[in-house]
Amino acid sequence: MAKLIGIAFKTEKRGQMITVEQAQVTQAKGVENDIFGRPGKRQVTVISIQQWQLACNDVGKTLPWFTRRANLLVDGISFSSEDLGKQLVIGDLILEITGETDPCKKMEMAYPGLKQALLSDWRGGVTCRVITGSNIKMNDNVTLI
């Protein structure tokens, strides 16, 4: 069974990622306190630990997952183009996958080669819209439907 193993948000542009053990996720604000959580196709971003580790292997460095600046980290699911439009259920939270999270220049600034390492096979994760909000916590079950 796939699990939620990381939750993070930022309160200001270019700000530090803040990791938490649980968070309220809503249709109005995305992950609580996240500056980019407003309604839209990029309301919540999710990455897979398996895909993140592949990117880290490519650059030859183990980097903290929040270097990717994603909101949620899951274990046991890898994302692909076939997941567009599917629902990602985390505990009682329901997200709709709206696209691939394209790596930006911030990834190259974080570590040389990281942007390129995230480009292939949806390693950069997915963008999501909140369908049904909920409180989530570490180790919640995750299902892709």
ZISULGI-V796900 format. One record per run of one state. SS is the DSSP state (a for helix, b for strand, c for the rest). FROM is the first residue (numbers start at 1). TO is the last residue. If there is no record, write none. Layout:
ss | from | to
SS | FROM | TO
SS | FROM | TO
This chain:
ss | from | to
c | 1 | 1
b | 2 | 9
c | 10 | 17
b | 18 | 19
c | 20 | 21
b | 22 | 26
c | 27 | 29
b | 30 | 31
c | 32 | 43
b | 44 | 48
a | 49 | 59
c | 60 | 64
a | 65 | 68
c | 69 | 71
b | 72 | 75
c | 76 | 80
a | 81 | 83
c | 84 | 86
b | 87 | 90
c | 91 | 92
b | 93 | 100
c | 101 | 104
a | 105 | 110
c | 111 | 113
a | 114 | 122
c | 123 | 125
b | 126 | 132
c | 133 | 133
b | 134 | 137
c | 138 | 140
b | 141 | 144
c | 145 | 145
